C-alpha cells in the first residue's frame, strides 16, 4: 500500500476522531468525505456498486476497511470481509450501524 494513501487516510481519521455520530446520515457523510479523497464523484447514488462502477478497486478495499475500523471505532473481523458489506454507500453505512449496535 503506498504511503501517500495511508497519510491521507490518517488525516481523515484525525478529522473525525472524537465526534463519531452514528445516525445513518452522519455515517454516510463521513464515508463520502473519505471517498472524496480518492474518487471524483462523491455524489454517487447510495445504492451504486462502487466496485462494479469502477469508482474503487479491490486494492482500495483495504483502505476502506481501515477507515471503517479507525474512523468508527469498530473491529472488522475476517467474517465481515464480505463484498456485500462494502459494495455501496448504503451497504457500508448499514454495516457500520450493525457493528456499532446503532441500527435503526
Backbone as JSON Lines, residues from 0, in Angstrom:
{"i":0,"aa":"X","n":[0.85,-1.17,0.0],"ca":[0.0,0.0,0.0],"c":[0.9,1.23,0.0]}
{"i":1,"aa":"X","n":[0.67,2.15,-0.92],"ca":[1.51,3.34,-0.99],"c":[1.37,4.19,0.27]}
{"i":2,"aa":"X","n":[2.48,4.77,0.72],"ca":[2.47,5.59,1.92],"c":[1.52,6.77,1.81]}
{"i":3,"aa":"X","n":[1.37,7.33,0.6],"ca":[0.51,8.51,0.45],"c":[-0.94,8.19,0.8]}
{"i":4,"aa":"X","n":[-1.41,6.97,0.5],"ca":[-2.78,6.59,0.86],"c":[-2.94,6.51,2.37]}
{"i":5,"aa":"X","n":[-1.96,5.97,3.04],"ca":[-2.01,5.87,4.49],"c":[-2.01,7.26,5.11]}
{"i":6,"aa":"X","n":[-1.17,8.16,4.59],"ca":[-1.13,9.52,5.12],"c":[-2.47,10.23,4.93]}
{"i":7,"aa":"X","n":[-3.08,10.09,3.76],"ca":[-4.38,10.71,3.52],"c":[-5.42,10.13,4.47]}
{"i":8,"aa":"X","n":[-5.43,8.82,4.61],"ca":[-6.4,8.17,5.49],"c":[-6.2,8.64,6.93]}
{"i":9,"aa":"X","n":[-4.96,8.77,7.38],"ca":[-4.7,9.24,8.73],"c":[-5.28,10.63,8.97]}
{"i":10,"aa":"X","n":[-5.2,11.5,7.97],"ca":[-5.76,12.85,8.12],"c":[-7.27,12.78,8.3]}
{"i":11,"aa":"X","n":[-7.93,11.89,7.6],"ca":[-9.38,11.76,7.75],"c":[-9.71,11.2,9.12]}
{"i":12,"aa":"X","n":[-8.96,10.2,9.58],"ca":[-9.23,9.62,10.9],"c":[-9.11,10.68,11.98]}
{"i":13,"aa":"X","n":[-8.08,11.5,11.9],"ca":[-7.87,12.54,12.89],"c":[-9.01,13.55,12.84]}
{"i":14,"aa":"X","n":[-9.47,13.86,11.64],"ca":[-10.54,14.85,11.48],"c":[-11.85,14.4,12.11]}
{"i":15,"aa":"X","n":[-12.15,13.1,12.06],"ca":[-13.44,12.67,12.6],"c":[-13.33,12.04,13.99]}
{"i":16,"aa":"X","n":[-12.13,11.75,14.44],"ca":[-11.95,11.12,15.75],"c":[-12.53,12.02,16.84]}
{"i":17,"aa":"X","n":[-13.28,11.43,17.74],"ca":[-13.84,12.19,18.84],"c":[-15.21,12.78,18.55]}
{"i":18,"aa":"X","n":[-15.67,12.72,17.34],"ca":[-17.01,13.24,17.03],"c":[-17.76,12.23,16.17]}
{"i":19,"aa":"X","n":[-17.81,11.03,16.63],"ca":[-18.44,9.97,15.85],"c":[-19.95,10.01,16.07]}
{"i":20,"aa":"X","n":[-20.67,10.42,15.06],"ca":[-22.12,10.38,15.07],"c":[-22.53,9.09,14.39]}
{"i":21,"aa":"X","n":[-23.46,8.37,14.97],"ca":[-23.79,7.07,14.43],"c":[-25.15,7.0,13.73]}
{"i":22,"aa":"X","n":[-25.78,8.14,13.44],"ca":[-27.0,8.05,12.66],"c":[-26.6,7.85,11.19]}
{"i":23,"aa":"X","n":[-27.5,7.28,10.41],"ca":[-27.18,6.89,9.03],"c":[-26.68,8.07,8.2]}
{"i":24,"aa":"X","n":[-27.28,9.22,8.33],"ca":[-26.88,10.38,7.54],"c":[-25.46,10.81,7.87]}
{"i":25,"aa":"X","n":[-25.12,10.87,9.15],"ca":[-23.78,11.26,9.56],"c":[-22.74,10.26,9.09]}
{"i":26,"aa":"X","n":[-23.06,8.98,9.22],"ca":[-22.14,7.94,8.76],"c":[-21.89,8.09,7.27]}
{"i":27,"aa":"X","n":[-22.97,8.25,6.5],"ca":[-22.82,8.36,5.06],"c":[-22.0,9.59,4.67]}
{"i":28,"aa":"X","n":[-22.2,10.71,5.36],"ca":[-21.42,11.91,5.09],"c":[-19.94,11.68,5.34]}
{"i":29,"aa":"X","n":[-19.63,10.97,6.41],"ca":[-18.23,10.7,6.73],"c":[-17.6,9.75,5.71]}
{"i":30,"aa":"X","n":[-18.37,8.76,5.28],"ca":[-17.87,7.83,4.25],"c":[-17.67,8.58,2.94]}
{"i":31,"aa":"X","n":[-18.61,9.43,2.57],"ca":[-18.46,10.24,1.35],"c":[-17.22,11.13,1.42]}
{"i":32,"aa":"X","n":[-16.97,11.73,2.58],"ca":[-15.79,12.59,2.75],"c":[-14.52,11.77,2.55]}
{"i":33,"aa":"X","n":[-14.49,10.57,3.09],"ca":[-13.33,9.7,2.9],"c":[-13.16,9.34,1.43]}
{"i":34,"aa":"X","n":[-14.24,8.9,0.79],"ca":[-14.17,8.52,-0.62],"c":[-13.77,9.71,-1.49]}
{"i":35,"aa":"X","n":[-14.19,10.91,-1.1],"ca":[-13.9,12.11,-1.86],"c":[-12.42,12.39,-2.04]}
{"i":36,"aa":"X","n":[-11.61,11.81,-1.18],"ca":[-10.16,11.97,-1.32],"c":[-9.6,11.13,-2.46]}
{"i":37,"aa":"X","n":[-10.36,10.14,-2.89],"ca":[-9.85,9.17,-3.86],"c":[-10.64,9.09,-5.15]}
{"i":38,"aa":"X","n":[-11.92,9.5,-5.12],"ca":[-12.74,9.44,-6.34],"c":[-13.26,10.83,-6.66]}
{"i":39,"aa":"X","n":[-13.57,11.04,-7.92],"ca":[-14.01,12.37,-8.34],"c":[-15.51,12.61,-8.11]}
{"i":40,"aa":"X","n":[-16.31,11.56,-8.12],"ca":[-17.76,11.72,-8.0],"c":[-18.24,11.24,-6.63]}
{"i":41,"aa":"X","n":[-18.24,12.14,-5.65],"ca":[-18.69,11.74,-4.32],"c":[-20.22,11.78,-4.2]}
{"i":42,"aa":"X","n":[-20.9,12.24,-5.24],"ca":[-22.35,12.29,-5.23],"c":[-22.96,11.04,-5.85]}
{"i":43,"aa":"X","n":[-22.27,9.92,-5.71],"ca":[-22.79,8.67,-6.26],"c":[-24.07,8.28,-5.55]}
{"i":44,"aa":"X","n":[-24.92,7.58,-6.25],"ca":[-26.14,7.06,-5.66],"c":[-25.77,6.12,-4.52]}
{"i":45,"aa":"X","n":[-26.47,6.21,-3.4],"ca":[-26.13,5.37,-2.24],"c":[-26.21,3.86,-2.52]}
{"i":46,"aa":"X","n":[-26.95,3.47,-3.56],"ca":[-27.06,2.05,-3.91],"c":[-26.08,1.63,-5.0]}
{"i":47,"aa":"X","n":[-25.37,2.57,-5.6],"ca":[-24.46,2.24,-6.7],"c":[-23.33,1.34,-6.21]}
{"i":48,"aa":"X","n":[-23.05,0.3,-6.97],"ca":[-21.97,-0.62,-6.64],"c":[-20.65,0.09,-6.96]}
{"i":49,"aa":"X","n":[-19.91,0.42,-5.92],"ca":[-18.68,1.19,-6.07],"c":[-17.61,0.44,-6.84]}
{"i":50,"aa":"X","n":[-17.61,-0.88,-6.71],"ca":[-16.6,-1.7,-7.38],"c":[-16.97,-1.97,-8.84]}
{"i":51,"aa":"X","n":[-18.23,-2.35,-9.08],"ca":[-18.68,-2.64,-10.44],"c":[-18.64,-1.39,-11.32]}
{"i":52,"aa":"X","n":[-18.87,-0.24,-10.72],"ca":[-18.86,1.02,-11.49],"c":[-17.45,1.49,-11.8]}
{"i":53,"aa":"X","n":[-16.45,0.88,-11.15],"ca":[-15.06,1.27,-11.38],"c":[-14.61,2.46,-10.55]}
{"i":54,"aa":"X","n":[-15.47,2.95,-9.65],"ca":[-15.08,4.09,-8.81],"c":[-13.97,3.7,-7.83]}
{"i":55,"aa":"X","n":[-14.03,2.47,-7.34],"ca":[-12.98,1.96,-6.47],"c":[-12.6,0.56,-6.94]}
{"i":56,"aa":"X","n":[-11.42,0.1,-6.5],"ca":[-10.98,-1.24,-6.9],"c":[-10.67,-2.07,-5.66]}
{"i":57,"aa":"X","n":[-10.3,-3.32,-5.9],"ca":[-10.07,-4.24,-4.79],"c":[-8.9,-3.81,-3.91]}
{"i":58,"aa":"X","n":[-7.92,-3.12,-4.49],"ca":[-6.8,-2.63,-3.68],"c":[-7.26,-1.56,-2.69]}
{"i":59,"aa":"X","n":[-8.25,-0.79,-3.11],"ca":[-8.79,0.26,-2.25],"c":[-9.62,-0.32,-1.11]}
{"i":60,"aa":"X","n":[-10.08,-1.54,-1.26],"ca":[-10.94,-2.16,-0.25],"c":[-10.28,-2.17,1.12]}
{"i":61,"aa":"X","n":[-8.99,-2.44,1.18],"ca":[-8.31,-2.47,2.47],"c":[-8.23,-1.07,3.09]}
{"i":62,"aa":"X","n":[-8.07,-0.04,2.27],"ca":[-8.11,1.34,2.79],"c":[-9.48,1.62,3.39]}
{"i":63,"aa":"X","n":[-10.51,1.15,2.71],"ca":[-11.87,1.34,3.18],"c":[-12.09,0.62,4.51]}
{"i":64,"aa":"X","n":[-11.59,-0.59,4.63],"ca":[-11.71,-1.35,5.88],"c":[-10.99,-0.61,7.01]}
{"i":65,"aa":"X","n":[-9.79,-0.13,6.74],"ca":[-9.05,0.62,7.77],"c":[-9.78,1.88,8.19]}
{"i":66,"aa":"X","n":[-10.37,2.57,7.21],"ca":[-11.15,3.76,7.52],"c":[-12.32,3.42,8.44]}
{"i":67,"aa":"X","n":[-13.04,2.36,8.12],"ca":[-14.19,1.95,8.92],"c":[-13.75,1.61,10.35]}
{"i":68,"aa":"X","n":[-12.67,0.86,10.47],"ca":[-12.19,0.47,11.8],"c":[-11.74,1.68,12.61]}
{"i":69,"aa":"X","n":[-10.87,2.48,12.04],"ca":[-10.31,3.61,12.77],"c":[-11.28,4.78,12.9]}
{"i":70,"aa":"X","n":[-12.03,5.03,11.87],"ca":[-12.93,6.17,11.88],"c":[-14.16,6.0,12.75]}
{"i":71,"aa":"X","n":[-14.59,4.74,12.93],"ca":[-15.82,4.49,13.68],"c":[-15.6,3.63,14.92]}
{"i":72,"aa":"X","n":[-14.34,3.28,15.17],"ca":[-14.03,2.55,16.39],"c":[-14.62,1.15,16.45]}
{"i":73,"aa":"X","n":[-14.73,0.51,15.31],"ca":[-15.24,-0.86,15.29],"c":[-14.19,-1.79,14.71]}
{"i":74,"aa":"X","n":[-14.31,-3.07,15.04],"ca":[-13.37,-4.05,14.51],"c":[-14.05,-4.82,13.39]}
{"i":75,"aa":"X","n":[-13.36,-4.89,12.26],"ca":[-13.85,-5.66,11.13],"c":[-13.19,-7.03,11.2]}
{"i":76,"aa":"X","n":[-13.98,-8.04,11.52],"ca":[-13.47,-9.4,11.66],"c":[-13.33,-10.04,10.28]}
{"i":77,"aa":"X","n":[-12.6,-11.12,10.22],"ca":[-12.42,-11.83,8.95],"c":[-13.75,-12.18,8.3]}
{"i":78,"aa":"X","n":[-14.72,-12.6,9.09],"ca":[-16.02,-12.97,8.53],"c":[-16.8,-11.75,8.02]}
{"i":79,"aa":"X","n":[-16.39,-10.56,8.42],"ca":[-17.02,-9.32,7.95],"c":[-16.48,-8.87,6.59]}
{"i":80,"aa":"X","n":[-15.36,-9.45,6.17],"ca":[-14.72,-9.05,4.91],"c":[-15.48,-9.65,3.73]}
{"i":81,"aa":"X","n":[-16.73,-9.28,3.65],"ca":[-17.64,-9.75,2.61],"c":[-17.93,-8.56,1.69]}
{"i":82,"aa":"X","n":[-17.85,-8.82,0.4],"ca":[-18.12,-7.78,-0.6],"c":[-19.43,-7.06,-0.32]}
{"i":83,"aa":"X","n":[-20.43,-7.78,0.13],"ca":[-21.76,-7.19,0.37],"c":[-21.72,-6.08,1.42]}
{"i":84,"aa":"X","n":[-20.78,-6.13,2.34],"ca":[-20.69,-5.11,3.39],"c":[-20.07,-3.8,2.92]}
{"i":85,"aa":"X","n":[-19.38,-3.82,1.77],"ca":[-18.62,-2.66,1.33],"c":[-18.92,-2.22,-0.1]}
{"i":86,"aa":"X","n":[-19.92,-2.8,-0.73],"ca":[-20.13,-2.53,-2.16],"c":[-20.78,-1.19,-2.48]}
{"i":87,"aa":"X","n":[-21.49,-0.6,-1.54],"ca":[-22.17,0.67,-1.8],"c":[-22.16,1.52,-0.54]}
{"i":88,"aa":"X","n":[-22.52,2.78,-0.69],"ca":[-22.61,3.66,0.48],"c":[-23.64,3.15,1.47]}
{"i":89,"aa":"X","n":[-24.78,2.68,0.98],"ca":[-25.79,2.13,1.87],"c":[-25.29,0.88,2.59]}
{"i":90,"aa":"X","n":[-24.57,0.02,1.86],"ca":[-24.04,-1.2,2.47],"c":[-23.03,-0.86,3.56]}
{"i":91,"aa":"X","n":[-22.14,0.08,3.29],"ca":[-21.12,0.47,4.27],"c":[-21.79,1.09,5.5]}
{"i":92,"aa":"X","n":[-22.76,1.97,5.26],"ca":[-23.47,2.62,6.36],"c":[-24.19,1.58,7.22]}
{"i":93,"aa":"X","n":[-24.89,0.65,6.59],"ca":[-25.59,-0.4,7.33],"c":[-24.64,-1.28,8.12]}
{"i":94,"aa":"X","n":[-23.51,-1.59,7.5],"ca":[-22.52,-2.42,8.17],"c":[-21.98,-1.71,9.42]}
{"i":95,"aa":"X","n":[-21.66,-0.43,9.29],"ca":[-21.15,0.34,10.43],"c":[-22.2,0.39,11.54]}
{"i":96,"aa":"X","n":[-23.45,0.64,11.18],"ca":[-24.5,0.69,12.17],"c":[-24.67,-0.66,12.86]}
{"i":97,"aa":"X","n":[-24.63,-1.73,12.1],"ca":[-24.78,-3.07,12.67],"c":[-23.63,-3.37,13.63]}
{"i":98,"aa":"X","n":[-22.42,-3.09,13.22],"ca":[-21.25,-3.39,14.06],"c":[-21.2,-2.51,15.31]}
{"i":99,"aa":"X","n":[-21.71,-1.3,15.2],"ca":[-21.66,-0.39,16.34],"c":[-22.91,-0.51,17.23]}
{"i":100,"aa":"X","n":[-23.87,-1.31,16.79],"ca":[-25.08,-1.51,17.57],"c":[-26.06,-0.35,17.51]}
{"i":101,"aa":"X","n":[-25.98,0.45,16.41],"ca":[-26.88,1.6,16.28],"c":[-27.86,1.45,15.13]}
{"i":102,"aa":"X","n":[-28.1,0.24,14.68],"ca":[-29.05,0.02,13.57],"c":[-30.41,0.53,13.95]}
{"i":103,"aa":"X","n":[-31.05,1.14,12.95],"ca":[-32.39,1.67,13.18],"c":[-33.42,0.57,13.16]}
